[in-house]
Amino acid sequence: MLRTLLLLALPFSLAAQGPGKSDLLLLSLTKKADSTWRADAPRFLSAFNRGGYNNQPSFFGNNELWITAQFPKDTTQTDIIALDLLLKTQTRVTATSTTAEYSPTPMPGGKRFSSVRVEEDGNQRLWSFPLDRSDNGRLEFPKIYNVGYHCWLRDTLVAFFIVGENDQPHTLQIGGIKGQKLQRIASNIGHCLLKRPDGKLLFVQKATEQTWFLKTWDPKTNAQEILLKMPIGSEDFTLLPDGTLLSGNNAKLFQYKAPRDADWKEVGDLSKYGVKKITRLAASKDGKLVVVVQ
């Protein structure tokens, strides 16, 4: 059953080319005696939207997953859907006829969530909305445009994936709520941005077509550090509570944990569950669940 939780009606005209078909697979995670992680007990999450776009998963609780969805008959917008993994229900968080929302993200403080909104004139900016539905949202960074993805580093500081224009590369830029100014950190980056428990930002930088590095950026010192090369063709990863990183290459799942591991270690082949190519990953904060997008 799909319920509408929040109606946000602001103007929008989406580009003609909408997102493609994608599916969500939920897996249980178990840590084995040798410290490797096993992903099994698969559960298909996107049966309510077969043939549609189901992507950009974000855990808002250990059993609450928010995603960006577009239904097959709707070619003009995307909305945010909340999935209750225990009750097995879907709640439509946004139902906008004239805007599109992407990348739902919990905000520091636990009272609001943020989302990239494509506005009526095509601008992509970062908005926030109250979890208690007490208002219809607000612009968090009115002067920052071309936002593709984002990650909150603290309540006043955000890492932005800024979409490149006119054949320019996508860039990692940092912005503060107060000054609304951007600091450019890196170019040719991947879409995944994650904050580590120590406050450092994890991101991928594409040095060449085949060589992509997982890096950190420290907001305290402005220093960057290369951790290791990513699996070929992979720009997505997720972080488990013990510090282990998970990534994918085609249908295979890999893990890495410093300083124990020198490189990525294959820990599972999800092709037995029908997975052909892992494009995104998201893990619950307790490390018991992981969602794979393909």
Buried (B, 14 or more C-beta within 10 A) or exposed (E): EEEEBBEBEBEBBBEEEBBEBBBBBBBEBEBEEEEBBBBEEBBEBBEBBEEBBBBBBBBBBBBBBBBBBBBEEBEBBBBBBBBEBEEEEBBBBBBBEBBBBBBBBBBEEEEBBBBBBBBEEEEBBBBBBBBEEEEBBEEBBEEBBBBBBBBBBEEEBBBBBBBBEEEEEBBBBBBBEEEEEBEEBBBBBBBBBBBEEEEBBBBBBBEEEEEBBBBBBBBEEEEBEEEBBBBEEBBBBBBBEEEBBBBBBBBBBBBBBEEEBEEBBEBBEBEEBEBEBBBBBBBBBEBBBBBBBB
